[in-house]
Amino acid sequence: MSIAAQRVSFIGSQGVELAARLDLPMGPVTAYAVFVHCFTCSKDVFAASRIAAGLTDSGWGVLRFDFTGLGSSDGDFANTNFSSNLEDVRRAVQWLTEHHRAPQLLVGHSLGGAAALMVASECASVRAVATIGAPSDVRHVESLLGDAVNRIEADGSAEVQLAGRSFRIQQQFIDDLQSVELVDRVAQLRRALLIMHSPVDLVVGVEHAARIFEAARHPKSFVALDGADHLLTTRDDATFAAQTIGVWAQRYCVDESGAAPVPAPTAQVVVGETTQGMFLNHVVAGHHRFLADEPVSVGGFDAGPSPYDLLAAALGACTSMTIRMYAERRQLPLDRVVVEVDHGKVHAQDCEECDQGRVGMIDRFSRTIHLEGDLDEAQRTKLLEIADKCPVHRTLEAASTIVTRAGNR
């Protein structure tokens, strides 16, 4: 499902404007989440982008933001510390609550995971927390600073190279870390907790996940991000994390979209309004469930195929199936069928393929059939002829009768 993104901002802990992005699904928002990025990262780091995209696929609205002095946010990073980061997270929760709905889910990556764990219990709306590569002790950050810790203690501050970038760290940042007891906070969390960690994480060892898991109360879950690096720079790893969080969170969070439930399969196909937007509908076909919608340009969410898209899909699918059936029966070396279908309305007088005598605007389906395999010209010609025998093709060309009666659900 596509993402609708909004660039937003709010005032952070130090009175400066923080840059943020609200990712929304192309359809009703089931619930909202706040994503907290890793130490010295930004809201646009690859893992944050992929996880936000994965959550929107599950119907979540996701707010991610840059901490003070990072990314596109104002302020001086040197003046920040873990406590100011926590306040930035609180401000993000407050903005989302005031402008949309209070978040039910906090997702934090690395030190952002520690921040999410610290703030979650303060937020009545938060039902679940998911962490990725989070440390069990925020003082772990000191190990990333290396020998610079001694220079900071001696001079009050020092320039530190982190992930190829230079940051000024002050003594107050180090001092602030000493006051945080994360494991104690986790023990009192009383929220559903998902801990995700790579067993081969070289930045924050997997033993940190073990300590968090041991301290937490149920419900708690651990998922190993096998083979992933700390920043989830591989697309498959970030996508897996996003999909796992999305599925897991549905168990603990409440659907706030207000959408009408999916109708029961009382006929071959049942279509019912979601009551969200003008055009969005549930479609039930046997045990299959999906959405039908219209493009944004005409007032829809574009959360599903349009009615004419579905009609074109029916023609394309039937065409492919009919060709395959014939090829199997004749044992033809057909490897694959791909059918492209376009629909439009044209004037009958401009349609060379149309029956004579038709007037006005008519529907025209343009079908391109790709036949892959070691077929000779005669076989390809025959398969294209067979395509015209597709039942949906015949239905569309013939006159159909539609019988309508009132229902009493």
C-alpha positions in Angstrom: 0.0 0.0 0.0 1.3 3.5 -0.8 2.3 6.0 1.8 1.0 9.5 2.2 3.6 11.6 4.0 3.3 14.9 5.7 6.2 17.1 6.8 5.4 18.5 10.2 7.2 20.1 13.1 6.9 20.8 16.8 8.8 22.5 19.6 11.3 20.3 21.3 12.8 20.1 24.8 15.1 23.1 24.3 12.5 25.4 22.7 13.6 24.9 19.1 11.7 23.5 16.2 12.1 19.8 15.6 11.6 18.4 12.1 9.2 15.5 11.8 7.4 13.3 9.2 4.0 11.7 9.6 3.6 8.6 7.4 0.0 7.6 6.8 -1.6 4.6 5.0 -3.6 5.3 1.9 -6.8 4.5 3.8 -8.2 4.7 7.4 -5.6 4.9 10.1 -6.0 1.9 12.5 -3.8 3.5 15.2 -0.8 5.7 15.6 2.8 5.0 16.5 5.9 7.1 17.3 9.3 5.9 15.9 12.4 6.9 17.9 15.6 6.8 15.9 19.1 5.6 17.0 21.9 7.6 18.6 23.2 10.4 16.2 20.9 9.0 13.4 17.9 10.9 11.9 14.3 10.1 11.1 15.3 9.4 7.5 17.8 6.7 8.3 17.1 3.6 6.2 15.7 1.4 9.0 13.3 4.2 10.1 12.0 4.7 6.6 11.5 1.0 6.0 9.9 0.3 9.3 7.5 3.3 8.9 6.6 2.0 5.4 6.0 -1.5 6.8 3.8 -0.2 9.6 1.7 1.9 7.2 1.1 -1.2 5.2 -0.6 -2.6 8.3 -2.7 0.6 8.6 -0.6 2.5 11.1 0.1 6.2 11.1 3.8 6.7 12.1 5.4 9.9 13.4 9.2 10.0 13.3 11.2 13.0 14.1 14.8 14.3 14.4 16.1 14.9 17.9 17.4 18.3 18.8 20.4 19.2 16.7 20.2 16.2 14.4 18.9 15.8 10.9 16.7 18.7 9.9 15.9 19.8 13.5 17.1 23.1 14.9 19.3 23.3 18.0 22.8 22.3 19.0 23.5 18.6 19.6 26.3 19.5 22.0 23.7 20.9 24.4 21.5 17.8 24.4 21.6 14.6 26.6 19.5 11.5 27.2 17.1 13.4 29.4 16.5 16.0 26.7 16.0 13.2 24.2 13.3 11.8 26.5 11.6 15.1 26.6 11.7 15.3 22.8 9.9 11.9 22.7 7.3 13.2 25.1 6.8 16.3 22.9 6.3 14.0 19.9 3.7 12.0 21.8 2.0 15.3 22.8 1.9 16.6 19.2 0.4 13.4 17.8 -2.2 13.4 20.6 -3.2 17.0 20.0 -3.3 16.9 16.1 -4.4 13.3 15.5 -4.8 10.6 18.1 -2.6 9.5 21.0 -0.1 6.8 20.0 -0.7 3.2 21.0 2.7 2.0 20.0 6.3 3.2 20.6 9.1 1.8 18.4 12.7 2.6 19.3 15.9 1.7 17.5 19.2 1.4 19.5 19.4 4.2 22.1 15.9 5.3 20.7 14.7 1.9 22.0 15.9 2.8 25.5 14.2 6.2 25.2 10.9 4.4 24.2 11.1 2.1 27.2 11.7 5.1 29.5 8.8 7.1 28.2 6.2 4.4 27.6 5.0 4.0 31.1 4.3 7.7 31.3 1.9 7.6 28.4 -1.6 6.2 29.2 -2.4 5.7 25.5 0.6 3.5 24.8 -0.3 -0.2 24.9 2.9 -1.7 23.3 6.6 -1.0 22.9 8.9 -2.5 20.3 12.7 -2.2 20.5 15.4 -2.9 18.0 19.0 -3.4 19.1 18.3 -1.5 22.3 20.9 -1.4 25.1 19.9 -2.5 28.6 22.1 0.3 30.1 22.3 3.7 28.4 25.9 4.0 29.8 26.7 1.6 27.0 27.0 4.8 24.8 30.3 5.6 26.6 31.8 2.5 24.9 31.1 4.1 21.5 33.0 7.2 22.5 36.3 5.3 23.1 39.2 7.3 24.3 37.2 10.5 23.8 35.7 9.9 27.3 39.0 10.8 28.9 39.3 14.0 26.8 35.8 15.0 27.7 36.5 14.5 31.4 39.7 16.5 31.0 38.5 19.4 28.9 34.7 19.4 29.5 33.9 18.5 25.9 35.5 16.9 22.8 34.8 16.2 19.1 33.9 12.6 18.5 33.7 10.7 15.3 30.6 8.5 15.1 29.5 6.8 11.9 31.8 9.0 9.9 30.4 12.2 11.3 31.8 14.6 13.9 29.8 15.5 17.0 30.7 17.5 20.0 30.0 15.7 23.3 30.0 17.6 26.6 30.6 16.3 30.1 27.0 16.9 31.0 26.0 14.3 28.4 28.2 11.7 30.2 26.9 12.8 33.6 23.3 12.5 32.6 23.7 8.9 31.5 24.8 7.9 35.1 21.3 8.8 36.4 19.3 6.5 34.2 18.3 3.0 35.5 16.7 1.5 32.5 16.3 -2.1 33.8 14.4 -0.8 36.8 12.0 1.1 34.5 11.5 -2.0 32.3 10.5 -4.0 35.4 7.7 -1.5 36.0 6.7 -1.1 32.3 3.3 -2.9 32.3 3.1 -2.7 28.6 3.3 -5.4 25.9 7.0 -5.6 24.9 8.6 -6.9 21.7 12.4 -7.1 21.9 14.2 -7.5 18.5 17.9 -7.9 18.4 20.5 -9.4 16.1 22.6 -12.2 17.6 25.6 -10.8 15.7 25.1 -7.1 16.6 28.6 -5.7 17.0 27.5 -2.3 18.4 25.0 -3.4 21.1 25.6 -7.1 22.0 22.6 -9.5 22.2 23.2 -9.9 25.9 21.5 -6.5 26.3 18.3 -8.0 24.9 18.6 -10.8 27.4 18.8 -8.4 30.3 15.8 -6.4 29.1 13.8 -9.6 28.5 14.6 -10.9 32.0 13.6 -7.7 33.7 10.3 -7.3 31.8 7.0 -8.7 32.8 4.7 -10.6 30.5 3.5 -10.1 27.9 6.9 -10.0 26.4 8.4 -11.5 23.2 11.9 -11.8 21.7 12.6 -12.1 18.0 16.1 -12.7 16.7 17.1 -10.6 13.7 19.4 -13.3 12.5 22.3 -12.0 10.5 21.3 -8.4 10.6 23.7 -5.5 11.4 22.9 -3.0 14.1 21.5 -0.4 11.7 19.4 -2.9 9.7 21.0 -1.6 6.5 19.8 -4.6 4.5 16.4 -4.1 3.0 15.2 -7.7 3.9 16.2 -7.2 7.5 14.4 -3.9 7.9 11.3 -5.2 6.1 11.2 -8.3 8.3 11.4 -6.2 11.4 8.6 -3.9 10.1 6.3 -6.7 9.2 6.9 -8.5 12.5 6.2 -5.4 14.5 3.0 -4.7 12.5 1.6 -8.2 13.1 2.6 -8.3 16.7 1.2 -4.9 17.6 -2.2 -5.8 16.2 -2.7 -8.3 19.1 -2.3 -5.6 21.7 -3.6 -2.4 20.1 -7.2 -1.3 19.5 -8.5 -0.4 16.0 -9.5 3.2 16.2 -10.3 3.7 12.5 -14.0 3.4 13.1 -14.3 1.3 10.0 -17.3 -1.0 9.6 -16.5 -4.7 10.0 -15.9 -6.9 7.0 -19.3 -8.3 5.9 -20.0 -12.1 6.1 -19.6 -14.2 2.9 -23.4 -14.5 2.3 -23.0 -14.6 -1.5 -20.5 -15.4 -4.1 -19.1 -11.9 -3.7 -20.1 -9.4 -1.0 -19.1 -5.8 -1.1 -19.7 -3.5 1.8 -18.7 0.1 2.6 -16.0 0.6 5.2 -17.8 3.9 6.1 -14.3 5.5 5.7 -14.2 8.0 2.9 -16.5 8.1 0.0 -15.5 5.0 -2.0 -13.5 2.6 0.2 -15.3 -0.8 0.3 -14.6 -4.2 1.8 -14.7 -7.0 -0.8 -15.4 -10.6 0.3 -15.0 -13.4 -2.3 -15.2 -16.7 -0.5 -12.4 -16.7 2.1 -10.6 -13.8 0.3 -10.7 -10.3 1.8 -9.4 -7.1 0.2 -10.3 -3.5 -0.4 -11.7 -1.7 -3.4 -11.3 2.1 -3.8 -10.9 5.0 -6.2 -7.8 7.0 -6.9 -7.0 10.1 -4.8 -7.6 12.3 -7.8 -11.3 11.5 -7.7 -11.7 11.6 -3.9 -10.7 8.1 -2.8 -7.8 6.9 -0.7 -6.3 4.7 -3.5 -6.3 1.9 -0.9 -7.3 -0.7 -3.3 -8.1 -1.4 -7.0 -10.9 0.6 -8.6 -14.0 -1.2 -10.0 -12.6 -1.0 -13.5 -9.2 -2.2 -12.3 -11.0 -5.3 -10.9 -12.8 -5.8 -14.2 -9.6 -5.5 -16.2 -8.0 -7.9 -13.7 -10.8 -10.4 -14.3 -10.2 -10.3 -18.0 -6.4 -10.6 -17.6 -6.6 -13.5 -15.1 -9.2 -15.4 -17.2 -7.1 -14.9 -20.3 -4.0 -16.3 -18.7 -5.9 -19.2 -17.2 -7.6 -20.1 -20.5 -4.3 -20.0 -22.4 -2.6 -22.2 -19.7 -5.4 -24.8 -19.8 -5.1 -25.1 -23.5 -1.3 -25.3 -23.5 -1.3 -28.0 -20.8 -3.8 -30.1 -22.7 -1.8 -29.8 -25.9 1.6 -30.1 -24.1 2.9 -26.9 -25.6 6.3 -25.6 -24.3 4.7 -22.5 -22.7 6.7 -21.3 -19.8 4.7 -18.3 -18.7 1.8 -16.0 -19.7 1.7 -12.3 -18.8 -1.3 -10.3 -19.8 -1.4 -6.5 -19.8 -4.9 -4.9 -19.8 -5.9 -1.2 -20.2 -9.4 0.1 -20.1 -10.8 3.3 -21.5 -13.8 4.9 -23.1 -13.7 5.8 -26.7 -16.2 7.0 -29.4 -17.6 4.1 -31.2 -16.9 5.8 -34.6 -13.2 5.9 -33.6 -13.0 2.2 -32.7 -11.9 0.1 -35.6 -12.2 -3.2 -33.7 -15.8 -2.5 -32.6 -19.0 -3.9 -34.1 -20.6 -1.7 -36.7 -23.7 0.1 -35.7 -22.6 1.1 -32.2 -22.8 4.8 -31.4 -21.7 7.1 -28.6 -19.0 6.3 -26.0 -18.2 2.7 -25.5 -15.8 0.7 -23.2 -12.6 -0.5 -24.8 -10.3 -3.0 -23.3 -6.8 -3.2 -24.8 -5.1 -6.6 -24.1 -1.5 -7.4 -24.7 -0.5 -11.0 -24.2 3.1 -12.1 -23.7 3.8 -15.8 -24.3 7.2 -17.0 -22.9 8.6 -20.3 -24.0 10.1 -22.1 -27.0 6.9 -21.8 -29.1 6.8 -21.7 -32.9 4.8 -19.1 -34.8 1.8 -21.4 -35.4 1.6 -22.2 -31.7 1.7 -18.6 -30.7 -1.0 -17.7 -33.2 -3.2 -20.5 -31.9 -2.8 -19.4 -28.3 -3.8 -15.9 -29.1 -6.9 -17.2 -30.8 -7.7 -19.3 -27.7 -7.4 -16.1 -25.6 -10.6 -14.9 -27.3 -12.4 -17.9 -25.9 -11.8 -16.8 -22.3 -15.2 -16.8 -20.5 -14.8 -13.3 -19.1 -13.9 -12.1 -22.6 -17.1 -13.6 -23.9 -19.1 -12.1 -21.0 -17.8 -8.6 -21.7 -18.5 -8.9 -25.4 -22.0 -10.4 -24.9 -25.1 -8.7 -23.5 -25.4 -9.5 -19.8 -28.5 -9.3 -17.6 -28.3 -7.8 -14.1 -31.2 -8.5 -11.8 -31.5 -6.2 -8.8 -33.6 -6.7 -5.7 -33.8 -5.0 -2.3 -32.1 -6.8 0.6 -33.0 -6.7 4.3 -29.8 -7.3 6.3 
